[in-house]
Amino acid sequence: MTQTVSSSKKKLRVLIADDIQETRRNTRLMLAALDDVEVVAIASNGVQAVQLAEEHYPDILLLDINMPEMDGFSAYKEITKTHPDIGCIIISAEKDTTTLRNAMSIGVQEYLIKPFTVEELETAIARVYEHVGKERQRTAQAEQLRIRNELYLKQLASEYAKTRRTDDQAVEVFEQLAENPQCEIRWLQNLAMIYVIRQMWGRLKILAELMEQRRK
């Protein structure tokens, strides 16, 4: 399957979810015919799909819409809460435009109507893979920017702590650091001290509650 992952040796990881055994089997056989694609998990309902996606972190989901316990749309929305960069292809026998619009409205990239061919599946996977690659690149860039920004804030915070600054800029720097759930306790303590000095009792109360929550 050269068009899908020709620039990478890493195989595309796919999860299949369908309540019909024959469809699961046929879809897996189709994927086995494609180079550089591997099926990492197979689910028979939406709940299993969510659990297996968390366990295996696939690149692409192949989800049927109508499944017991949790439908494909609900499963995809649940999975993207923690893994928004996972691509999705909905596979369904439903041909109405309303269902298609609903799929696109929640971020589904491709929609295949059963029965579909290997060529149609390959084309859909190639398109979704391109989307996934772009999304993960954007996510990586955003994370790099966040890390650089946090390092800069920590440098400023160290300087402000040494010089005991309590002005508006110091408040802003320490408050930005406090937004991080993994914020070091020393920065929270510095911020609390500034609030006391400036008699910002409302913010101090909120900060105290935040510190208490993070101790639990």
Summary of the structure (lengths in Angstrom):
residues: 216
radius of gyration: 23.9
end to end distance: 50.1
largest distance: 70.1
contacts: 638
relative contact order: 0.09
helix: 61%
strand: 13%
